[in-house]
Amino acid sequence: MPLWKAILMSWGIALFEYCLMVPANRYGYVSGISAFQLKMIQEVITLVVFSVFAVFVLKESFQVRHLISFCFLLGAVYFMFKK
């Protein structure tokens, strides 16, 4: 694939993500979710989507250390939302 097509495609994906992210953050913040919690949610979603992409499109192997890292990430999410 030519570089210019890859650049346009990546910017198209980023624009789509941004169009979803801005209203979601606005509604979440108005609903009482803090900015730190919204950022944590965003990062978890990004990492999960990228991991699926890496395994199925890039044909990377999913290793035990990746699973352990996700468990620690879920622990961080737990403590972020704990009252």
MIKOL-23364 format. One record per residue: residue number from 1; residue in one letter; y, z, x of N, C-alpha, C in turn. Coordinates in Angstrom, 1 decimal, padded with zeros to 4 digits. Each point is the difference from the previous one (the first is absolute). Layout:
<node><num>NUM</num><residuo>A</residuo><n_north>Y</n_north><n_up>Z</n_up><n_east>X</n_east><ca_north>Y</ca_north><ca_up>Z</ca_up><ca_east>X</ca_east><c_north>Y</c_north><c_up>Z</c_up><c_east>X</c_east></node>
...
This chain:
<node><num>1</num><residuo>M</residuo><n_north>-001.2</n_north><n_up>000.0</n_up><n_east>000.9</n_east><ca_north>001.2</ca_north><ca_up>000.0</ca_up><ca_east>-000.9</ca_east><c_north>001.2</c_north><c_up>000.0</c_up><c_east>000.9</c_east></node>
<node><num>2</num><residuo>P</residuo><n_north>001.0</n_north><n_up>-000.8</n_up><n_east>-000.3</n_east><ca_north>001.2</ca_north><ca_up>-000.1</ca_up><ca_east>000.8</ca_east><c_north>000.8</c_north><c_up>001.4</c_up><c_east>-000.2</c_east></node>
<node><num>3</num><residuo>L</residuo><n_north>000.7</n_north><n_up>000.3</n_up><n_east>001.1</n_east><ca_north>000.7</ca_north><ca_up>001.3</ca_up><ca_east>000.0</ca_east><c_north>001.0</c_north><c_up>000.1</c_up><c_east>-001.2</c_east></node>
<node><num>4</num><residuo>W</residuo><n_north>000.7</n_north><n_up>-001.1</n_up><n_east>-000.3</n_east><ca_north>001.0</ca_north><ca_up>000.1</ca_up><ca_east>-001.0</ca_east><c_north>-000.6</c_north><c_up>000.3</c_up><c_east>-001.4</c_east></node>
<node><num>5</num><residuo>K</residuo><n_north>-001.2</n_north><n_up>-000.5</n_up><n_east>-000.2</n_east><ca_north>-000.7</ca_north><ca_up>000.4</ca_up><ca_east>-001.3</ca_east><c_north>-000.5</c_north><c_up>001.4</c_up><c_east>000.0</c_east></node>
<node><num>6</num><residuo>A</residuo><n_north>-000.4</n_north><n_up>000.5</n_up><n_east>001.1</n_east><ca_north>-000.4</ca_north><ca_up>001.4</ca_up><ca_east>000.1</ca_east><c_north>001.2</c_north><c_up>000.9</c_up><c_east>-000.2</c_east></node>
<node><num>7</num><residuo>I</residuo><n_north>001.1</n_north><n_up>-000.4</n_up><n_east>000.5</n_east><ca_north>001.2</ca_north><ca_up>000.8</ca_up><ca_east>-000.2</ca_east><c_north>000.5</c_north><c_up>000.0</c_up><c_east>-001.4</c_east></node>
<node><num>8</num><residuo>L</residuo><n_north>000.0</n_north><n_up>-001.1</n_up><n_east>-000.7</n_east><ca_north>000.3</ca_north><ca_up>-000.1</ca_up><ca_east>-001.4</ca_east><c_north>-000.9</c_north><c_up>000.8</c_up><c_east>-000.9</c_east></node>
<node><num>9</num><residuo>M</residuo><n_north>-001.3</n_north><n_up>-000.1</n_up><n_east>000.4</n_east><ca_north>-001.0</ca_north><ca_up>000.7</ca_up><ca_east>-000.8</ca_east><c_north>000.2</c_north><c_up>001.5</c_up><c_east>000.1</c_east></node>
<node><num>10</num><residuo>S</residuo><n_north>000.2</n_north><n_up>000.5</n_up><n_east>001.3</n_east><ca_north>000.2</ca_north><ca_up>001.4</ca_up><ca_east>000.2</ca_east><c_north>001.3</c_north><c_up>000.5</c_up><c_east>-000.7</c_east></node>
<node><num>11</num><residuo>W</residuo><n_north>001.0</n_north><n_up>-000.7</n_up><n_east>000.0</n_east><ca_north>001.3</ca_north><ca_up>000.4</ca_up><ca_east>-000.6</ca_east><c_north>-000.2</c_north><c_up>000.0</c_up><c_east>-001.6</c_east></node>
<node><num>12</num><residuo>G</residuo><n_north>-000.8</n_north><n_up>-001.0</n_up><n_east>-000.5</n_east><ca_north>-000.3</ca_north><ca_up>000.0</ca_up><ca_east>-001.4</ca_east><c_north>-000.8</c_north><c_up>001.2</c_up><c_east>-000.4</c_east></node>
<node><num>13</num><residuo>I</residuo><n_north>-000.9</n_north><n_up>000.5</n_up><n_east>000.8</n_east><ca_north>-000.8</ca_north><ca_up>001.2</ca_up><ca_east>-000.3</ca_east><c_north>000.9</c_north><c_up>001.2</c_up><c_east>000.0</c_east></node>
<node><num>14</num><residuo>A</residuo><n_north>000.9</n_north><n_up>000.1</n_up><n_east>001.1</n_east><ca_north>000.9</ca_north><ca_up>001.1</ca_up><ca_east>000.1</ca_east><c_north>001.0</c_north><c_up>000.0</c_up><c_east>-001.2</c_east></node>
<node><num>15</num><residuo>L</residuo><n_north>000.5</n_north><n_up>-001.1</n_up><n_east>-000.4</n_east><ca_north>000.9</ca_north><ca_up>-000.1</ca_up><ca_east>-001.1</ca_east><c_north>-000.7</c_north><c_up>000.6</c_up><c_east>-001.3</c_east></node>
<node><num>16</num><residuo>F</residuo><n_north>-001.2</n_north><n_up>-000.5</n_up><n_east>-000.2</n_east><ca_north>-000.8</ca_north><ca_up>000.5</ca_up><ca_east>-001.2</ca_east><c_north>-000.2</c_north><c_up>001.5</c_up><c_east>000.0</c_east></node>
<node><num>17</num><residuo>E</residuo><n_north>-000.3</n_north><n_up>000.5</n_up><n_east>001.2</n_east><ca_north>-000.2</ca_north><ca_up>001.5</ca_up><ca_east>000.2</ca_east><c_north>001.3</c_north><c_up>000.7</c_up><c_east>-000.3</c_east></node>
<node><num>18</num><residuo>Y</residuo><n_north>001.1</n_north><n_up>-000.5</n_up><n_east>000.6</n_east><ca_north>001.3</ca_north><ca_up>000.6</ca_up><ca_east>-000.2</ca_east><c_north>000.4</c_north><c_up>000.0</c_up><c_east>-001.5</c_east></node>
<node><num>19</num><residuo>C</residuo><n_north>-000.3</n_north><n_up>-001.1</n_up><n_east>-000.7</n_east><ca_north>000.4</ca_north><ca_up>000.0</ca_up><ca_east>-001.4</ca_east><c_north>-000.8</c_north><c_up>001.0</c_up><c_east>-000.9</c_east></node>
<node><num>20</num><residuo>L</residuo><n_north>-001.2</n_north><n_up>000.4</n_up><n_east>000.5</n_east><ca_north>-000.7</ca_north><ca_up>001.0</ca_up><ca_east>-000.7</ca_east><c_north>000.3</c_north><c_up>001.4</c_up><c_east>000.5</c_east></node>
<node><num>21</num><residuo>M</residuo><n_north>000.3</n_north><n_up>000.1</n_up><n_east>001.3</n_east><ca_north>000.3</ca_north><ca_up>001.3</ca_up><ca_east>000.6</ca_east><c_north>001.3</c_north><c_up>000.7</c_up><c_east>-000.5</c_east></node>
<node><num>22</num><residuo>V</residuo><n_north>001.1</n_north><n_up>-000.8</n_up><n_east>-000.1</n_east><ca_north>001.3</ca_north><ca_up>000.6</ca_up><ca_east>-000.4</ca_east><c_north>000.0</c_north><c_up>000.6</c_up><c_east>-001.4</c_east></node>
<node><num>23</num><residuo>P</residuo><n_north>-000.5</n_north><n_up>-000.8</n_up><n_east>-001.0</n_east><ca_north>000.0</ca_north><ca_up>000.7</ca_up><ca_east>-001.3</ca_east><c_north>-001.0</c_north><c_up>001.1</c_up><c_east>-000.1</c_east></node>
<node><num>24</num><residuo>A</residuo><n_north>-001.1</n_north><n_up>-000.1</n_up><n_east>000.7</n_east><ca_north>-001.0</ca_north><ca_up>001.1</ca_up><ca_east>000.0</ca_east><c_north>000.6</c_north><c_up>001.3</c_up><c_east>000.6</c_east></node>
<node><num>25</num><residuo>N</residuo><n_north>000.7</n_north><n_up>-000.1</n_up><n_east>001.1</n_east><ca_north>000.6</ca_north><ca_up>001.1</ca_up><ca_east>000.6</ca_east><c_north>001.1</c_north><c_up>000.6</c_up><c_east>-000.9</c_east></node>
<node><num>26</num><residuo>R</residuo><n_north>000.7</n_north><n_up>-000.9</n_up><n_east>-000.6</n_east><ca_north>001.1</ca_north><ca_up>000.5</ca_up><ca_east>-000.9</ca_east><c_north>-000.6</c_north><c_up>000.8</c_up><c_east>-001.2</c_east></node>
<node><num>27</num><residuo>Y</residuo><n_north>-001.0</n_north><n_up>-000.6</n_up><n_east>-000.6</n_east><ca_north>-000.7</ca_north><ca_up>000.7</ca_up><ca_east>-001.2</ca_east><c_north>-000.6</c_north><c_up>001.3</c_up><c_east>000.5</c_east></node>
<node><num>28</num><residuo>G</residuo><n_north>-000.7</n_north><n_up>000.0</n_up><n_east>001.2</n_east><ca_north>-000.6</ca_north><ca_up>001.2</ca_up><ca_east>000.5</ca_east><c_north>001.0</c_north><c_up>001.1</c_up><c_east>000.3</c_east></node>
<node><num>29</num><residuo>Y</residuo><n_north>001.1</n_north><n_up>-000.4</n_up><n_east>000.6</n_east><ca_north>001.0</ca_north><ca_up>001.0</ca_up><ca_east>000.3</ca_east><c_north>000.6</c_north><c_up>000.6</c_up><c_east>-001.2</c_east></node>
<node><num>30</num><residuo>V</residuo><n_north>000.3</n_north><n_up>-000.8</n_up><n_east>-001.0</n_east><ca_north>000.5</ca_north><ca_up>000.5</ca_up><ca_east>-001.3</ca_east><c_north>-001.0</c_north><c_up>000.9</c_up><c_east>-000.7</c_east></node>
<node><num>31</num><residuo>S</residuo><n_north>-001.3</n_north><n_up>-000.3</n_up><n_east>000.2</n_east><ca_north>-001.0</ca_north><ca_up>000.8</ca_up><ca_east>-000.7</ca_east><c_north>-000.3</c_north><c_up>001.3</c_up><c_east>000.7</c_east></node>
<node><num>32</num><residuo>G</residuo><n_north>000.7</n_north><n_up>000.3</n_up><n_east>001.2</n_east><ca_north>-000.2</ca_north><ca_up>001.3</ca_up><ca_east>000.6</ca_east><c_north>-000.8</c_north><c_up>000.0</c_up><c_east>001.3</c_east></node>
<node><num>33</num><residuo>I</residuo><n_north>-000.4</n_north><n_up>-001.2</n_up><n_east>000.5</n_east><ca_north>-000.7</ca_north><ca_up>-000.1</ca_up><ca_east>001.2</ca_east><c_north>001.0</c_north><c_up>000.0</c_up><c_east>001.1</c_east></node>
<node><num>34</num><residuo>S</residuo><n_north>-000.2</n_north><n_up>000.8</n_up><n_east>001.1</n_east><ca_north>001.0</ca_north><ca_up>000.0</ca_up><ca_east>001.0</ca_east><c_north>-000.1</c_north><c_up>-001.2</c_up><c_east>000.9</c_east></node>
<node><num>35</num><residuo>A</residuo><n_north>001.0</n_north><n_up>-000.3</n_up><n_east>000.8</n_east><ca_north>000.1</ca_north><ca_up>-001.1</ca_up><ca_east>000.9</ca_east><c_north>-001.1</c_north><c_up>000.0</c_up><c_east>001.0</c_east></node>
<node><num>36</num><residuo>F</residuo><n_north>-000.4</n_north><n_up>001.2</n_up><n_east>000.5</n_east><ca_north>-001.1</ca_north><ca_up>000.2</ca_up><ca_east>001.0</ca_east><c_north>-001.3</c_north><c_up>-000.4</c_up><c_east>-000.7</c_east></node>
<node><num>37</num><residuo>Q</residuo><n_north>-000.2</n_north><n_up>000.4</n_up><n_east>-001.2</n_east><ca_north>-001.2</ca_north><ca_up>-000.3</ca_up><ca_east>-000.7</ca_east><c_north>-000.1</c_north><c_up>-001.5</c_up><c_east>-000.3</c_east></node>
<node><num>38</num><residuo>L</residuo><n_north>001.0</n_north><n_up>-000.6</n_up><n_east>-000.4</n_east><ca_north>000.0</ca_north><ca_up>-001.4</ca_up><ca_east>-000.2</ca_east><c_north>-000.3</c_north><c_up>-000.8</c_up><c_east>001.2</c_east></node>
<node><num>39</num><residuo>K</residuo><n_north>000.6</n_north><n_up>000.4</n_up><n_east>001.2</n_east><ca_north>-000.3</ca_north><ca_up>-000.6</ca_up><ca_east>001.2</ca_east><c_north>-001.5</c_north><c_up>000.1</c_up><c_east>000.4</c_east></node>
<node><num>40</num><residuo>M</residuo><n_north>-000.6</n_north><n_up>001.2</n_up><n_east>-000.2</n_east><ca_north>-001.4</ca_north><ca_up>000.2</ca_up><ca_east>000.3</ca_east><c_north>-000.8</c_north><c_up>-000.9</c_up><c_east>-000.9</c_east></node>
<node><num>41</num><residuo>I</residuo><n_north>000.3</n_north><n_up>-000.1</n_up><n_east>-001.3</n_east><ca_north>-000.8</ca_north><ca_up>-000.9</ca_up><ca_east>-000.8</ca_east><c_north>000.1</c_north><c_up>-001.4</c_up><c_east>000.5</c_east></node>
<node><num>42</num><residuo>Q</residuo><n_north>001.2</n_north><n_up>-000.5</n_up><n_east>000.3</n_east><ca_north>000.2</ca_north><ca_up>-001.3</ca_up><ca_east>000.5</ca_east><c_north>-000.9</c_north><c_up>-000.3</c_up><c_east>001.3</c_east></node>
<node><num>43</num><residuo>E</residuo><n_north>000.0</n_north><n_up>001.0</n_up><n_east>000.9</n_east><ca_north>-000.7</ca_north><ca_up>-000.2</ca_up><ca_east>001.3</ca_east><c_north>-001.5</c_north><c_up>-000.1</c_up><c_east>-000.3</c_east></node>
<node><num>44</num><residuo>V</residuo><n_north>-000.5</n_north><n_up>000.9</n_up><n_east>-000.9</n_east><ca_north>-001.5</ca_north><ca_up>000.0</ca_up><ca_east>-000.3</ca_east><c_north>-000.4</c_north><c_up>-001.3</c_up><c_east>-000.6</c_east></node>
<node><num>45</num><residuo>I</residuo><n_north>000.8</n_north><n_up>-000.5</n_up><n_east>-001.0</n_east><ca_north>-000.3</ca_north><ca_up>-001.3</ca_up><ca_east>-000.6</ca_east><c_north>000.1</c_north><c_up>-001.1</c_up><c_east>001.0</c_east></node>
<node><num>46</num><residuo>T</residuo><n_north>000.9</n_north><n_up>000.0</n_up><n_east>000.9</n_east><ca_north>000.1</ca_north><ca_up>-001.1</ca_up><ca_east>001.1</ca_east><c_north>-001.2</c_north><c_up>000.1</c_up><c_east>000.9</c_east></node>
<node><num>47</num><residuo>L</residuo><n_north>-000.4</n_north><n_up>001.1</n_up><n_east>000.4</n_east><ca_north>-001.2</ca_north><ca_up>000.2</ca_up><ca_east>000.9</ca_east><c_north>-001.2</c_north><c_up>-000.5</c_up><c_east>-000.7</c_east></node>
<node><num>48</num><residuo>V</residuo><n_north>-000.2</n_north><n_up>000.4</n_up><n_east>-001.3</n_east><ca_north>-001.2</ca_north><ca_up>-000.4</ca_up><ca_east>-000.7</ca_east><c_north>-000.1</c_north><c_up>-001.5</c_up><c_east>-000.2</c_east></node>
<node><num>49</num><residuo>V</residuo><n_north>001.2</n_north><n_up>-000.6</n_up><n_east>-000.4</n_east><ca_north>000.0</ca_north><ca_up>-001.5</ca_up><ca_east>-000.2</ca_east><c_north>-000.2</c_north><c_up>-000.7</c_up><c_east>001.4</c_east></node>
<node><num>50</num><residuo>F</residuo><n_north>000.6</n_north><n_up>000.5</n_up><n_east>001.1</n_east><ca_north>-000.2</ca_north><ca_up>-000.7</ca_up><ca_east>001.2</ca_east><c_north>-001.4</c_north><c_up>000.2</c_up><c_east>000.5</c_east></node>
<node><num>51</num><residuo>S</residuo><n_north>-000.7</n_north><n_up>001.1</n_up><n_east>-000.2</n_east><ca_north>-001.4</ca_north><ca_up>000.2</ca_up><ca_east>000.4</ca_east><c_north>-000.9</c_north><c_up>-000.9</c_up><c_east>-000.7</c_east></node>
<node><num>52</num><residuo>V</residuo><n_north>000.2</n_north><n_up>-000.2</n_up><n_east>-001.3</n_east><ca_north>-000.8</ca_north><ca_up>-001.0</ca_up><ca_east>-000.8</ca_east><c_north>000.2</c_north><c_up>-001.4</c_up><c_east>000.6</c_east></node>
<node><num>53</num><residuo>F</residuo><n_north>001.3</n_north><n_up>-000.3</n_up><n_east>000.3</n_east><ca_north>000.3</ca_north><ca_up>-001.3</ca_up><ca_east>000.5</ca_east><c_north>-000.7</c_north><c_up>-000.2</c_up><c_east>001.4</c_east></node>
<node><num>54</num><residuo>A</residuo><n_north>000.1</n_north><n_up>001.0</n_up><n_east>000.8</n_east><ca_north>-000.6</ca_north><ca_up>-000.1</ca_up><ca_east>001.4</ca_east><c_north>-001.5</c_north><c_up>-000.2</c_up><c_east>-000.1</c_east></node>
<node><num>55</num><residuo>V</residuo><n_north>-000.7</n_north><n_up>000.7</n_up><n_east>-000.9</n_east><ca_north>-001.4</ca_north><ca_up>-000.1</ca_up><ca_east>-000.2</ca_east><c_north>-000.4</c_north><c_up>-001.3</c_up><c_east>-000.5</c_east></node>
<node><num>56</num><residuo>F</residuo><n_north>000.6</n_north><n_up>-000.5</n_up><n_east>-001.1</n_east><ca_north>-000.5</ca_north><ca_up>-001.2</ca_up><ca_east>-000.8</ca_east><c_north>000.6</c_north><c_up>-001.3</c_up><c_east>000.5</c_east></node>
<node><num>57</num><residuo>V</residuo><n_north>001.2</n_north><n_up>000.0</n_up><n_east>000.5</n_east><ca_north>000.7</ca_north><ca_up>-001.2</ca_up><ca_east>000.5</ca_east><c_north>-000.1</c_north><c_up>-000.2</c_up><c_east>001.5</c_east></node>
<node><num>58</num><residuo>L</residuo><n_north>000.3</n_north><n_up>001.1</n_up><n_east>000.7</n_east><ca_north>-000.1</ca_north><ca_up>-000.1</ca_up><ca_east>001.5</ca_east><c_north>-001.3</c_north><c_up>000.3</c_up><c_east>000.5</c_east></node>
<node><num>59</num><residuo>K</residuo><n_north>-001.0</n_north><n_up>000.4</n_up><n_east>-000.8</n_east><ca_north>-001.4</ca_north><ca_up>000.3</ca_up><ca_east>000.3</ca_east><c_north>-000.1</c_north><c_up>001.1</c_up><c_east>001.1</c_east></node>
<node><num>60</num><residuo>E</residuo><n_north>000.9</n_north><n_up>001.0</n_up><n_east>-000.1</n_east><ca_north>-000.1</ca_north><ca_up>001.1</ca_up><ca_east>000.9</ca_east><c_north>-001.1</c_north><c_up>001.0</c_up><c_east>-000.5</c_east></node>
<node><num>61</num><residuo>S</residuo><n_north>-000.6</n_north><n_up>000.7</n_up><n_east>000.8</n_east><ca_north>-001.0</ca_north><ca_up>000.9</ca_up><ca_east>-000.4</ca_east><c_north>000.7</c_north><c_up>001.4</c_up><c_east>-000.4</c_east></node>
<node><num>62</num><residuo>F</residuo><n_north>-000.5</n_north><n_up>000.6</n_up><n_east>-001.1</n_east><ca_north>000.5</ca_north><ca_up>001.3</ca_up><ca_east>-000.4</ca_east><c_north>-000.9</c_north><c_up>001.0</c_up><c_east>000.7</c_east></node>
<node><num>63</num><residuo>Q</residuo><n_north>000.6</n_north><n_up>000.9</n_up><n_east>000.8</n_east><ca_north>-000.7</ca_north><ca_up>000.9</ca_up><ca_east>000.8</ca_east><c_north>000.1</c_north><c_up>001.4</c_up><c_east>-000.6</c_east></node>
<node><num>64</num><residuo>V</residuo><n_north>-000.8</n_north><n_up>000.9</n_up><n_east>000.5</n_east><ca_north>000.0</ca_north><ca_up>001.4</ca_up><ca_east>-000.4</ca_east><c_north>001.3</c_north><c_up>000.7</c_up><c_east>000.3</c_east></node>
<node><num>65</num><residuo>R</residuo><n_north>000.6</n_north><n_up>-000.4</n_up><n_east>001.1</n_east><ca_north>001.3</ca_north><ca_up>000.6</ca_up><ca_east>000.4</ca_east><c_north>001.1</c_north><c_up>-000.3</c_up><c_east>-001.0</c_east></node>
<node><num>66</num><residuo>H</residuo><n_north>-000.1</n_north><n_up>-001.2</n_up><n_east>-000.6</n_east><ca_north>001.0</ca_north><ca_up>-000.4</ca_up><ca_east>-001.0</ca_east><c_north>-000.2</c_north><c_up>000.8</c_up><c_east>-001.3</c_east></node>
<node><num>67</num><residuo>L</residuo><n_north>-001.2</n_north><n_up>000.3</n_up><n_east>-000.4</n_east><ca_north>-000.3</ca_north><ca_up>000.9</ca_up><ca_east>-001.1</ca_east><c_north>000.5</c_north><c_up>001.4</c_up><c_east>000.2</c_east></node>
<node><num>68</num><residuo>I</residuo><n_north>-000.2</n_north><n_up>000.5</n_up><n_east>001.2</n_east><ca_north>000.5</ca_north><ca_up>001.3</ca_up><ca_east>000.4</ca_east><c_north>001.5</c_north><c_up>000.1</c_up><c_east>-000.1</c_east></node>
<node><num>69</num><residuo>S</residuo><n_north>000.7</n_north><n_up>-001.1</n_up><n_east>000.5</n_east><ca_north>001.4</ca_north><ca_up>-000.1</ca_up><ca_east>-000.1</ca_east><c_north>000.5</c_north><c_up>000.0</c_up><c_east>-001.4</c_east></node>
<node><num>70</num><residuo>F</residuo><n_north>-000.7</n_north><n_up>-000.7</n_up><n_east>-000.9</n_east><ca_north>000.4</ca_north><ca_up>000.0</ca_up><ca_east>-001.4</ca_east><c_north>-000.2</c_north><c_up>001.4</c_up><c_east>-000.6</c_east></node>
<node><num>71</num><residuo>C</residuo><n_north>-001.0</n_north><n_up>000.7</n_up><n_east>000.4</n_east><ca_north>-000.2</ca_north><ca_up>001.4</ca_up><ca_east>-000.5</ca_east><c_north>001.2</c_north><c_up>000.9</c_up><c_east>000.4</c_east></node>
<node><num>72</num><residuo>F</residuo><n_north>000.5</n_north><n_up>-000.2</n_up><n_east>001.3</n_east><ca_north>001.1</ca_north><ca_up>000.8</ca_up><ca_east>000.4</ca_east><c_north>001.3</c_north><c_up>-000.4</c_up><c_east>-000.8</c_east></node>
<node><num>73</num><residuo>L</residuo><n_north>000.1</n_north><n_up>-001.3</n_up><n_east>-000.3</n_east><ca_north>001.1</ca_north><ca_up>-000.5</ca_up><ca_east>-000.8</ca_east><c_north>000.0</c_north><c_up>000.6</c_up><c_east>-001.4</c_east></node>
<node><num>74</num><residuo>L</residuo><n_north>-001.2</n_north><n_up>000.1</n_up><n_east>-000.6</n_east><ca_north>-000.1</ca_north><ca_up>000.5</ca_up><ca_east>-001.3</ca_east><c_north>000.3</c_north><c_up>001.5</c_up><c_east>000.0</c_east></node>
<node><num>75</num><residuo>G</residuo><n_north>-000.3</n_north><n_up>000.7</n_up><n_east>001.1</n_east><ca_north>000.4</ca_north><ca_up>001.4</ca_up><ca_east>000.2</ca_east><c_north>001.5</c_north><c_up>000.1</c_up><c_east>000.1</c_east></node>
<node><num>76</num><residuo>A</residuo><n_north>000.7</n_north><n_up>-000.9</n_up><n_east>000.6</n_east><ca_north>001.4</ca_north><ca_up>000.0</ca_up><ca_east>000.1</ca_east><c_north>000.6</c_north><c_up>-000.2</c_up><c_east>-001.4</c_east></node>
<node><num>77</num><residuo>V</residuo><n_north>-000.6</n_north><n_up>-000.9</n_up><n_east>-000.8</n_east><ca_north>000.5</ca_north><ca_up>-000.2</ca_up><ca_east>-001.3</ca_east><c_north>-000.2</c_north><c_up>001.2</c_up><c_east>-000.9</c_east></node>
<node><num>78</num><residuo>Y</residuo><n_north>-001.1</n_north><n_up>000.7</n_up><n_east>000.2</n_east><ca_north>-000.3</ca_north><ca_up>001.2</ca_up><ca_east>-000.7</ca_east><c_north>001.1</c_north><c_up>001.1</c_up><c_east>000.2</c_east></node>
<node><num>79</num><residuo>F</residuo><n_north>000.3</n_north><n_up>000.2</n_up><n_east>001.3</n_east><ca_north>001.1</ca_north><ca_up>001.0</ca_up><ca_east>000.3</ca_east><c_north>001.4</c_north><c_up>-000.5</c_up><c_east>-000.4</c_east></node>
<node><num>80</num><residuo>M</residuo><n_north>000.2</n_north><n_up>-001.3</n_up><n_east>000.0</n_east><ca_north>001.3</ca_north><ca_up>-000.5</ca_up><ca_east>-000.4</ca_east><c_north>000.3</c_north><c_up>000.3</c_up><c_east>-001.5</c_east></node>
<node><num>81</num><residuo>F</residuo><n_north>-001.1</n_north><n_up>000.0</n_up><n_east>-000.8</n_east><ca_north>000.2</ca_north><ca_up>000.1</ca_up><ca_east>-001.5</ca_east><c_north>-000.4</c_north><c_up>001.4</c_up><c_east>-000.5</c_east></node>
<node><num>82</num><residuo>K</residuo><n_north>-000.5</n_north><n_up>000.9</n_up><n_east>000.9</n_east><ca_north>-000.3</ca_north><ca_up>001.4</ca_up><ca_east>-000.4</ca_east><c_north>001.3</c_north><c_up>000.7</c_up><c_east>-000.3</c_east></node>
<node><num>83</num><residuo>K</residuo><n_north>000.0</n_north><n_up>000.7</n_up><n_east>-001.1</n_east><ca_north>001.1</ca_north><ca_up>000.8</ca_up><ca_east>-000.4</ca_east><c_north>000.1</c_north><c_up>001.3</c_up><c_east>000.7</c_east></node>
